[in-house]
Amino acid sequence: MRHKHVDSTKATRKIAAALVGTALAAGLASCAKPAPAHRPAASGKQASAEAAPVITDAEARTLLSDVTRKNNQANAALDSTLLAEYEAESSYRIDDAVYRIGRVMDPQHKDPIKAFEYTEPVFSIPRLTAYPQWFLADAAMTGAKKRCVLVFSREAAGQPWKVVSQATLTDSVPALVKDAGGNAVVAPEADGAKLLAAPKDVAAAHAAYLTGGGSAPEAATFTPHKKSDEIINDDALRKQLLFVSRKTGKIAPAEKVTRNVTVEPYPVRALQTADGGALVAYVTKWQLTAEQPDGLTKLKGSDAALAGRTDFDEKITISWLTQWLVVVPPKAGGGKVTVVGADTGKESLV
């Protein structure tokens, strides 16, 4: 979940390195920065008589405190086994990559990630009968400047709650629909009857937009956002993907670089907003593949640590995971999908 944050910005910049000595770390962004807590407004929708809230507010606060304690312990030891006790899905994959780099780059823990605490948490807890169950936690962090939204999920009754994704807020989160009991109301991931598009379709459209860029038909669905632009406008990054020709000894950018963005196979989680839209969380994988016939590229620093080797013949693929929080407008409003939060972490080089 990268709650190693607070100084995770510092920590991940140190251990997220460059290809051929160039800084290629696109993110390992931190869930940092406290802003005033937003308090979603309630609506008069009737609560389901069949479903109970997946967790109480008091239980969620205890859980967040317990997860924070374990997170600080795992950060201090770069312990992926402990990490797996409270994280899963993309959150675990991103943080495990950070830990793997750290164990190579700082085996003596001379520059440990600073401990932190969550503050001013606001929980959005739906009523669900089916599993996996989930809820959102919107919180600030000590020493931070922005809030972040964490998605907690559990696979079955009796299974532990784990953080599965997180997004640092770059915009305000709209008020959410609340039922008569004060609980958030789920927007089904495949239901787009009242929305600009079904949440699941929005995730797929976003991946297509990020792959194709501004000329993709799906681009018209989204309001521009810094994180989307970072993925699409990758010319500088492509120029840094250097290969040395075995025939001539010449060092130059790869002859061919392709970008592909796909939706990761996790649930698309969505809550209804008070204006008739939806707040949606999903994860994409961004991959850049560089190819150079008869070429060799060498990694160093944290990239070599993450890859587990230095030399790549003719081809290398770099993968990042991006955790998104977007607002989908109601169909009748004529608006666009707006990104309100995102976090990216490099996962692999193969």
KEKE-3310 file (N, C-alpha, C; in steps of 0.2 Angstrom, whole numbers, plus 5000, padded with zeros to 4 digits):
npx = (5004:5010:5011:5022:5024:5024:5038:5040:5040:5053:5060:5056:5061:5074:5076:5070:5076:5086:5086:5100:5107:5099:5086:5072:5061:5045:5035:5032:5024:5020:5008:5004:5002:4991:4975:4961:4948:4936:4919:4907:4891:4875:4862:4844:4842:4835:4841:4847:4838:4843:4857:4871:4882:4899:4908:4910:4911:4919:4926:4933:4942:4950:4956:4963:4972:4979:4984:4993:5002:5008:5012:5023:5032:5035:5040:5052:5059:5059:5051:5043:5035:5028:5022:5013:5003:4994:4992:4987:4984:4987:4992:5001:5010:5016:5023:5030:5039:5046:5052:5060:5069:5075:5081:5092:5098:5100:5105:5108:5100:5102:5096:5082:5064:5054:5043:5025:5009:4991:4979:4964:4954:4941:4928:4920:4908:4901:4885:4886:4883:4889:4905:4922:4922:4922:4928:4931:4944:4948:4961:4973:4991:5004:5015:5012:5005:4994:4979:4975:4966:4962:4959:4951:4949:4942:4943:4934:4922:4929:4942:4957:4956:4963:4974:4971:4972:4978:4976:4983:4976:4972:4963:4947:4935:4919:4903:4896:4882:4872:4864:4849:4855:4867:4876:4888:4883:4884:4889:4886:4898:4896:4885:4879:4868:4863:4875:4888:4896:4897:4906:4916:4918:4923:4936:4942:4941:4949:4962:4963:4964:4976:4985:4983:4984:4981:4975:4967:4950:4944:4949:4942:4933:4938:4944:4959:4973:4987:4994:4989:4994:5008:5010:5006:5013:5027:5040:5052:5056:5057:5068:5078:5079:5092:5103:5117:5125:5130:5137:5142:5145:5139:5130:5113:5096:5083:5078:5064:5050:5037:5021:5009:4994:4984:4970:4971:4967:4957:4944:4933:4929:4916:4907:4891:4889:4883:4878:4873:4882:4897:4910:4925:4937:4951:4964:4978:4990:5005:5015:5031:5040:5056:5065:5080:5088:5102:5107:5112:5107:5111:5108:5108:5110:5094:5086:5093:5093:5079:5077:5085:5096:5109:5111:5103:5097:5094:5080:5069:5057:5048:5037:5024:5012:4997:4986:4970:4958:4943:4930:4915:4903:4885:4875:4866:4872:4882:4895:4913:4924:4933:4949:4953:4962:4978:4991:5007:5018:5033:5035:5042:5056:5059)
npy = (4994:5005:5013:5016:5027:5044:5047:5040:5046:5051:5040:5031:5037:5036:5023:5020:5018:5023:5018:5013:5022:5033:5043:5034:5032:5032:5038:5029:5035:5044:5042:5054:5070:5080:5086:5096:5086:5078:5077:5066:5069:5064:5054:5051:5037:5021:5009:4992:4978:4966:4966:4969:4982:4981:4982:4990:5008:5010:4998:4999:5009:5004:4993:5001:5007:4995:4990:5001:5000:4987:4990:5000:4992:4982:4991:4995:4984:4980:4969:4957:4946:4950:4961:4955:4951:4961:4968:4966:4962:4975:4984:4977:4971:4982:4988:4977:4976:4988:4985:4974:4980:4989:4979:4975:4987:4994:4985:4985:4993:5007:5019:5020:5019:5031:5030:5032:5039:5037:5050:5059:5050:5046:5035:5026:5015:5002:4992:4974:4958:4948:4941:4946:4957:4975:4992:5009:5020:5036:5046:5057:5059:5059:5072:5074:5081:5079:5070:5053:5039:5023:5007:4994:4976:4960:4943:4932:4928:4929:4930:4940:4958:4967:4980:4984:4993:5010:5028:5043:5059:5071:5079:5085:5074:5069:5071:5057:5045:5041:5028:5025:5021:5028:5022:5019:5018:5005:5006:4996:4987:4984:4991:5003:5011:5023:5031:5039:5029:5011:5007:4997:4997:5010:5009:5000:5009:5019:5013:5010:5023:5028:5019:5022:5036:5054:5054:5043:5036:5035:5045:5056:5054:5057:5069:5079:5074:5074:5062:5053:5060:5059:5045:5045:5054:5050:5053:5057:5048:5037:5040:5038:5025:5016:5007:4998:4994:4979:4977:4989:4997:5008:5019:5021:5027:5014:5006:5003:5006:5002:5005:4999:4998:4990:4984:4978:4962:4964:4967:4980:4993:5003:5017:5025:5043:5058:5066:5058:5051:5041:5035:5028:5015:5007:4997:4999:4992:4998:4996:4997:4992:4990:4988:4982:4976:4965:4972:4978:4982:4989:4988:4997:5002:5004:4999:4988:4980:4978:4970:4960:4957:4963:4964:4965:4957:4964:4966:4974:4975:4986:4987:4996:4998:5007:5014:5019:5032:5038:5049:5046:5054:5057:5050:5059:5072:5076:5077:5073:5059:5061:5061:5059:5055:5046:5033:5027:5014:5006:4989:4979:4973:4965)
npz = (5000:5001:5012:5018:5015:5018:5021:5010:4998:4998:5001:4990:4979:4981:4979:4968:4952:4938:4920:4912:4920:4920:4927:4928:4936:4936:4946:4959:4968:4983:4996:5002:5010:5019:5018:5021:5029:5019:5020:5016:5010:5016:5009:5006:5004:5006:5017:5013:5019:5019:5020:5029:5036:5030:5039:5055:5059:5070:5071:5059:5061:5071:5064:5054:5062:5067:5055:5051:5061:5058:5046:5048:5055:5045:5035:5042:5042:5029:5026:5017:5019:5031:5025:5017:5026:5027:5015:4998:4981:4969:4978:4987:4977:4971:4983:4987:4977:4980:4992:4988:4980:4990:4999:4992:4989:5001:5012:5025:5031:5033:5029:5034:5031:5037:5051:5052:5055:5052:5050:5054:5048:5036:5033:5020:5020:5013:5011:5009:5003:4996:4993:4986:5000:5003:5007:5008:5014:5018:5022:5030:5032:5045:5043:5030:5015:5007:5006:5006:4998:5003:4998:5006:5007:5009:5007:5011:5024:5040:5035:5034:5033:5020:5013:4997:4986:4983:4982:4980:4983:4971:4968:4974:4982:4977:4986:4993:4990:5003:5013:5023:5035:5035:5027:5014:4996:4984:4967:4954:4945:4932:4928:4919:4917:4922:4922:4913:4908:4912:4927:4925:4911:4910:4916:4906:4895:4899:4899:4886:4881:4887:4881:4867:4867:4865:4852:4852:4851:4864:4871:4872:4882:4894:4906:4905:4915:4926:4929:4919:4908:4910:4907:4894:4887:4884:4877:4882:4890:4882:4874:4883:4884:4881:4870:4866:4851:4846:4834:4829:4840:4844:4854:4857:4857:4858:4844:4842:4852:4861:4868:4880:4889:4901:4909:4925:4932:4943:4955:4950:4959:4965:4971:4973:4969:4976:4966:4956:4949:4950:4961:4957:4958:4951:4943:4933:4921:4915:4902:4894:4880:4874:4860:4851:4838:4839:4849:4866:4882:4898:4915:4930:4948:4956:4947:4942:4953:4955:4944:4945:4938:4926:4912:4897:4882:4867:4870:4881:4894:4903:4918:4925:4939:4940:4951:4951:4955:4951:4945:4938:4928:4929:4916:4910:4912:4903:4906:4909:4912:4927:4934:4951:4960:4961:4960:4956:4953:4950:4944:4938:4928:4914)
capx = (5000:5015:5010:5028:5024:5026:5044:5040:5043:5060:5063:5055:5065:5081:5077:5067:5081:5086:5089:5107:5109:5094:5080:5066:5056:5038:5030:5032:5022:5018:5001:5006:4999:4985:4971:4955:4944:4929:4914:4902:4884:4870:4855:4839:4841:4834:4846:4845:4836:4846:4864:4874:4888:4904:4913:4908:4916:4924:4931:4938:4947:4955:4959:4968:4978:4983:4988:4998:5008:5011:5016:5029:5036:5037:5045:5058:5063:5058:5049:5038:5031:5024:5018:5007:4998:4990:4992:4986:4983:4992:4996:5006:5014:5020:5027:5035:5045:5050:5056:5065:5075:5078:5085:5098:5102:5101:5104:5110:5094:5105:5091:5075:5058:5051:5037:5020:5002:4986:4975:4958:4951:4934:4927:4914:4907:4894:4882:4887:4882:4894:4913:4925:4919:4927:4926:4936:4947:4951:4965:4979:4996:5008:5020:5010:5002:4988:4976:4975:4961:4964:4953:4952:4945:4943:4940:4928:4921:4934:4948:4959:4955:4969:4974:4972:4975:4978:4977:4984:4971:4974:4957:4942:4931:4912:4899:4893:4876:4872:4857:4846:4859:4873:4882:4889:4879:4888:4887:4888:4904:4894:4879:4880:4861:4863:4881:4891:4898:4898:4913:4921:4919:4927:4943:4944:4942:4955:4968:4964:4966:4983:4989:4983:4986:4976:4971:4962:4943:4942:4952:4936:4929:4942:4947:4966:4976:4994:4996:4988:4999:5015:5010:5005:5019:5033:5045:5058:5057:5059:5075:5083:5080:5098:5106:5124:5125:5136:5140:5145:5147:5136:5125:5108:5089:5080:5074:5057:5047:5029:5017:5003:4991:4979:4967:4972:4961:4955:4937:4932:4925:4913:4901:4887:4890:4876:4875:4871:4888:4901:4917:4927:4944:4953:4971:4980:4997:5008:5021:5035:5044:5061:5068:5085:5092:5109:5109:5113:5106:5113:5104:5112:5106:5088:5083:5096:5091:5073:5077:5089:5102:5111:5111:5097:5099:5089:5073:5067:5050:5047:5030:5022:5005:4994:4980:4966:4952:4940:4923:4911:4898:4879:4874:4862:4875:4886:4902:4918:4927:4939:4954:4954:4968:4982:4998:5010:5024:5037:5034:5047:5060:5060)
capy = (5000:5011:5017:5018:5034:5050:5048:5036:5050:5051:5033:5027:5041:5034:5016:5019:5021:5024:5013:5015:5028:5039:5042:5032:5031:5036:5038:5026:5041:5043:5043:5059:5077:5080:5091:5096:5080:5080:5073:5065:5071:5059:5055:5047:5031:5016:5003:4985:4974:4959:4966:4973:4986:4976:4983:4996:5013:5009:4992:5001:5013:4999:4990:5006:5007:4989:4990:5006:4997:4982:4994:5003:4986:4979:4996:4995:4978:4978:4962:4956:4942:4954:4965:4951:4950:4967:4970:4961:4964:4980:4987:4972:4970:4989:4988:4971:4979:4993:4981:4970:4985:4991:4974:4975:4994:4996:4979:4987:4998:5013:5024:5017:5023:5034:5028:5037:5037:5040:5055:5061:5045:5046:5029:5025:5008:4999:4985:4969:4951:4944:4942:4949:4963:4980:4998:5015:5024:5042:5048:5060:5055:5063:5074:5074:5087:5077:5064:5047:5034:5016:5002:4988:4971:4953:4938:4928:4929:4926:4931:4947:4964:4970:4985:4981:4998:5017:5033:5050:5063:5077:5083:5083:5068:5072:5068:5051:5043:5037:5025:5027:5020:5031:5018:5021:5014:5002:5007:4990:4988:4982:4994:5010:5014:5030:5034:5040:5022:5007:5008:4992:5000:5016:5006:4998:5015:5023:5009:5011:5030:5028:5016:5026:5043:5059:5052:5037:5038:5035:5051:5061:5052:5059:5076:5078:5073:5074:5055:5051:5063:5056:5039:5046:5059:5047:5053:5058:5041:5032:5042:5036:5018:5016:5001:4998:4990:4974:4977:4996:5000:5014:5019:5025:5024:5008:5007:5002:5006:5001:5006:4995:4999:4985:4984:4972:4958:4964:4970:4987:4995:5009:5019:5031:5049:5061:5070:5053:5048:5036:5036:5021:5013:5001:4997:4997:4990:5001:4993:5000:4987:4993:4983:4984:4970:4965:4977:4976:4987:4987:4991:4998:5004:5001:4995:4981:4977:4975:4965:4954:4956:4969:4964:4963:4957:4965:4968:4974:4977:4989:4987:5000:4998:5013:5013:5025:5034:5042:5051:5045:5058:5054:5050:5065:5078:5078:5078:5068:5056:5065:5057:5063:5052:5040:5031:5023:5010:5001:4983:4974:4974:4958)
capz = (5000:5001:5018:5020:5012:5022:5018:5005:4992:4998:5000:4984:4974:4982:4977:4961:4948:4931:4916:4910:4924:4919:4931:4925:4941:4935:4951:4966:4971:4989:4998:5007:5010:5022:5016:5025:5028:5016:5024:5011:5012:5016:5005:5010:5001:5011:5017:5012:5025:5019:5020:5035:5034:5030:5045:5058:5059:5076:5069:5053:5065:5074:5058:5051:5067:5067:5048:5052:5066:5055:5040:5051:5056:5038:5032:5045:5041:5022:5026:5012:5022:5035:5021:5014:5031:5027:5009:4993:4974:4967:4984:4988:4971:4971:4989:4987:4973:4984:4997:4985:4979:4997:5002:4988:4989:5008:5016:5032:5033:5035:5028:5035:5030:5043:5054:5051:5057:5048:5054:5052:5043:5035:5030:5016:5021:5010:5014:5004:5006:4992:4994:4991:5003:5003:5009:5007:5020:5016:5027:5030:5036:5048:5039:5023:5013:5003:5008:5001:4998:5003:4997:5010:5005:5012:5002:5013:5031:5044:5032:5036:5029:5018:5008:4990:4982:4986:4977:4983:4980:4967:4968:4979:4981:4978:4991:4991:4992:5010:5014:5029:5040:5034:5024:5006:4992:4979:4960:4951:4941:4925:4927:4916:4915:4924:4922:4907:4906:4917:4929:4922:4904:4911:4917:4899:4891:4901:4897:4878:4880:4889:4876:4861:4868:4863:4846:4853:4852:4871:4875:4873:4888:4900:4907:4906:4922:4926:4929:4913:4904:4911:4904:4887:4884:4886:4872:4885:4893:4876:4872:4889:4884:4877:4869:4863:4846:4846:4828:4828:4847:4844:4859:4855:4860:4855:4837:4843:4858:4861:4875:4881:4895:4901:4916:4929:4934:4950:4955:4949:4965:4964:4975:4970:4971:4977:4960:4951:4946:4954:4962:4955:4959:4947:4943:4926:4920:4910:4900:4889:4878:4870:4856:4847:4835:4840:4854:4873:4887:4904:4920:4936:4953:4958:4941:4942:4959:4954:4939:4947:4933:4923:4905:4893:4875:4861:4872:4889:4895:4910:4919:4931:4940:4942:4955:4950:4958:4946:4946:4932:4929:4927:4909:4908:4913:4898:4908:4907:4918:4930:4939:4957:4963:4957:4963:4951:4956:4945:4947:4935:4922:4911)
cpx = (5004:5013:5017:5029:5027:5033:5045:5042:5050:5063:5062:5060:5072:5081:5073:5072:5080:5088:5095:5109:5105:5088:5074:5060:5050:5034:5033:5030:5019:5011:5002:5001:4992:4981:4965:4951:4938:4925:4908:4895:4880:4864:4850:4837:4840:4839:4843:4844:4840:4854:4866:4880:4894:4909:4910:4913:4922:4929:4936:4943:4952:4959:4965:4974:4982:4987:4994:5004:5012:5015:5023:5034:5039:5042:5052:5063:5063:5056:5043:5033:5026:5019:5012:5002:4993:4989:4990:4985:4988:4996:5002:5012:5019:5025:5032:5041:5049:5055:5061:5071:5079:5083:5092:5102:5104:5100:5105:5104:5097:5100:5084:5069:5055:5044:5032:5014:4997:4982:4969:4954:4943:4933:4920:4913:4900:4891:4883:4886:4887:4901:4916:4921:4924:4924:4932:4938:4950:4954:4971:4984:5001:5014:5019:5006:4995:4985:4976:4969:4963:4958:4955:4947:4947:4940:4934:4928:4926:4941:4950:4957:4962:4969:4975:4974:4974:4979:4978:4980:4974:4968:4952:4937:4924:4909:4896:4886:4876:4864:4855:4850:4866:4878:4882:4885:4884:4885:4890:4893:4902:4888:4881:4874:4861:4869:4883:4893:4898:4905:4918:4923:4924:4935:4946:4946:4948:4962:4969:4966:4974:4987:4989:4985:4980:4972:4966:4955:4941:4945:4947:4932:4932:4945:4955:4968:4984:4997:4995:4993:5006:5015:5010:5011:5026:5039:5052:5061:5060:5066:5080:5083:5086:5100:5112:5123:5131:5140:5145:5148:5144:5130:5119:5101:5087:5077:5067:5055:5040:5027:5011:5001:4985:4976:4969:4966:4959:4948:4937:4927:4922:4907:4898:4889:4883:4873:4873:4876:4891:4908:4920:4935:4945:4961:4973:4988:4999:5014:5025:5040:5049:5064:5074:5089:5099:5112:5109:5111:5108:5110:5109:5107:5100:5085:5086:5094:5084:5073:5080:5095:5103:5110:5105:5099:5093:5082:5073:5060:5050:5039:5029:5014:5003:4987:4976:4960:4949:4933:4920:4905:4891:4878:4871:4866:4880:4893:4907:4921:4933:4943:4954:4959:4971:4988:5000:5016:5027:5037:5040:5050:5062:5063)
cpy = (5006:5015:5019:5025:5039:5051:5043:5040:5050:5044:5030:5031:5038:5027:5015:5022:5022:5019:5017:5022:5034:5038:5040:5030:5035:5035:5035:5032:5039:5045:5049:5065:5078:5087:5091:5090:5082:5075:5072:5066:5065:5060:5051:5040:5026:5010:4996:4982:4968:4960:4971:4977:4981:4976:4990:5002:5012:5003:4994:5005:5009:4995:4995:5007:5001:4989:4995:5003:4992:4985:4997:4997:4983:4984:4996:4989:4976:4971:4961:4951:4945:4958:4961:4950:4956:4970:4965:4965:4969:4983:4983:4972:4977:4989:4983:4973:4984:4990:4977:4974:4987:4986:4973:4982:4996:4990:4980:4992:5005:5020:5022:5022:5025:5031:5034:5035:5040:5045:5057:5056:5046:5039:5029:5017:5006:4993:4980:4962:4947:4946:4942:4956:4969:4987:5003:5018:5030:5045:5053:5056:5060:5065:5075:5080:5085:5071:5059:5043:5027:5012:4996:4982:4965:4948:4933:4930:4925:4928:4939:4952:4966:4976:4983:4987:5005:5022:5040:5055:5069:5081:5081:5078:5071:5068:5062:5050:5039:5034:5028:5026:5023:5028:5020:5016:5012:5004:5000:4991:4987:4986:5001:5013:5021:5034:5035:5033:5018:5007:5003:4994:5006:5014:5004:5004:5019:5019:5010:5018:5031:5024:5020:5033:5048:5058:5046:5040:5039:5041:5056:5060:5055:5066:5075:5078:5072:5067:5052:5054:5060:5049:5040:5049:5056:5047:5054:5051:5036:5034:5040:5028:5016:5009:5002:4993:4985:4975:4984:4999:5006:5014:5024:5023:5018:5010:5007:5002:5006:5002:5002:4996:4994:4986:4977:4968:4958:4967:4977:4989:5002:5011:5025:5037:5053:5065:5065:5050:5043:5037:5029:5020:5007:5002:4995:4995:4994:4998:4996:4994:4991:4987:4986:4978:4971:4971:4975:4982:4984:4991:4992:5001:5000:4997:4988:4977:4974:4969:4959:4952:4963:4969:4961:4963:4958:4968:4969:4977:4980:4989:4992:4998:5005:5012:5020:5026:5039:5044:5050:5049:5054:5055:5057:5072:5080:5079:5073:5065:5060:5061:5062:5060:5046:5039:5026:5020:5006:4994:4978:4976:4967:4959)
cpz = (5000:5007:5021:5018:5017:5019:5012:4998:4992:4997:4994:4979:4975:4979:4970:4956:4941:4927:4913:4914:4923:4924:4927:4930:4939:4941:4958:4970:4978:4991:5003:5007:5013:5020:5021:5023:5024:5019:5019:5014:5011:5011:5009:5007:5006:5011:5016:5018:5025:5021:5026:5032:5034:5036:5048:5058:5064:5074:5063:5056:5068:5069:5055:5056:5067:5060:5048:5056:5062:5049:5042:5052:5050:5035:5035:5043:5033:5021:5022:5015:5027:5031:5018:5019:5030:5021:5004:4986:4973:4972:4986:4983:4971:4977:4989:4983:4976:4989:4994:4983:4985:5000:4999:4989:4996:5013:5023:5035:5036:5034:5028:5033:5036:5045:5053:5055:5053:5053:5050:5047:5043:5031:5026:5016:5018:5013:5008:5007:5002:4994:4987:4993:5003:5006:5008:5014:5017:5022:5025:5033:5039:5044:5032:5021:5009:5007:5003:5003:4998:5002:5001:5007:5009:5007:5004:5021:5035:5041:5034:5031:5027:5013:5001:4985:4986:4981:4981:4979:4977:4966:4973:4977:4982:4984:4989:4994:4999:5010:5021:5035:5040:5031:5016:5002:4986:4972:4957:4946:4933:4924:4925:4914:4916:4924:4914:4904:4912:4920:4926:4915:4905:4912:4910:4895:4893:4899:4890:4877:4882:4884:4869:4861:4866:4857:4847:4854:4860:4875:4876:4879:4894:4900:4908:4913:4921:4926:4922:4908:4904:4907:4896:4884:4887:4881:4876:4888:4888:4874:4877:4888:4879:4876:4865:4857:4846:4839:4827:4835:4848:4850:4857:4858:4856:4849:4838:4850:4858:4868:4875:4888:4895:4908:4919:4932:4941:4950:4954:4954:4964:4969:4972:4973:4972:4971:4954:4948:4951:4955:4961:4956:4955:4946:4935:4926:4914:4908:4894:4887:4873:4866:4851:4845:4836:4845:4861:4877:4894:4910:4926:4942:4955:4953:4941:4948:4958:4949:4941:4943:4930:4916:4902:4885:4871:4864:4879:4889:4903:4912:4926:4932:4943:4945:4954:4954:4954:4948:4939:4933:4927:4919:4906:4909:4908:4900:4906:4913:4920:4935:4945:4962:4960:4961:4958:4955:4951:4948:4944:4929:4919:4904)
residu = (MET:ARG:HIS:LYS:HIS:VAL:ASP:SER:THR:LYS:ALA:THR:ARG:LYS:ILE:ALA:ALA:ALA:LEU:VAL:GLY:THR:ALA:LEU:ALA:ALA:GLY:LEU:ALA:SER:CYS:ALA:LYS:PRO:ALA:PRO:ALA:HIS:ARG:PRO:ALA:ALA:SER:GLY:LYS:GLN:ALA:SER:ALA:GLU:ALA:ALA:PRO:VAL:ILE:THR:ASP:ALA:GLU:ALA:ARG:THR:LEU:LEU:SER:ASP:VAL:THR:ARG:LYS:ASN:ASN:GLN:ALA:ASN:ALA:ALA:LEU:ASP:SER:THR:LEU:LEU:ALA:GLU:TYR:GLU:ALA:GLU:SER:SER:TYR:ARG:ILE:ASP:ASP:ALA:VAL:TYR:ARG:ILE:GLY:ARG:VAL:MET:ASP:PRO:GLN:HIS:LYS:ASP:PRO:ILE:LYS:ALA:PHE:GLU:TYR:THR:GLU:PRO:VAL:PHE:SER:ILE:PRO:ARG:LEU:THR:ALA:TYR:PRO:GLN:TRP:PHE:LEU:ALA:ASP:ALA:ALA:MET:THR:GLY:ALA:LYS:LYS:ARG:CYS:VAL:LEU:VAL:PHE:SER:ARG:GLU:ALA:ALA:GLY:GLN:PRO:TRP:LYS:VAL:VAL:SER:GLN:ALA:THR:LEU:THR:ASP:SER:VAL:PRO:ALA:LEU:VAL:LYS:ASP:ALA:GLY:GLY:ASN:ALA:VAL:VAL:ALA:PRO:GLU:ALA:ASP:GLY:ALA:LYS:LEU:LEU:ALA:ALA:PRO:LYS:ASP:VAL:ALA:ALA:ALA:HIS:ALA:ALA:TYR:LEU:THR:GLY:GLY:GLY:SER:ALA:PRO:GLU:ALA:ALA:THR:PHE:THR:PRO:HIS:LYS:LYS:SER:ASP:GLU:ILE:ILE:ASN:ASP:ASP:ALA:LEU:ARG:LYS:GLN:LEU:LEU:PHE:VAL:SER:ARG:LYS:THR:GLY:LYS:ILE:ALA:PRO:ALA:GLU:LYS:VAL:THR:ARG:ASN:VAL:THR:VAL:GLU:PRO:TYR:PRO:VAL:ARG:ALA:LEU:GLN:THR:ALA:ASP:GLY:GLY:ALA:LEU:VAL:ALA:TYR:VAL:THR:LYS:TRP:GLN:LEU:THR:ALA:GLU:GLN:PRO:ASP:GLY:LEU:THR:LYS:LEU:LYS:GLY:SER:ASP:ALA:ALA:LEU:ALA:GLY:ARG:THR:ASP:PHE:ASP:GLU:LYS:ILE:THR:ILE:SER:TRP:LEU:THR:GLN:TRP:LEU:VAL:VAL:VAL:PRO:PRO:LYS:ALA:GLY:GLY:GLY:LYS:VAL:THR:VAL:VAL:GLY:ALA:ASP:THR:GLY:LYS:GLU:SER:LEU:VAL)
# end
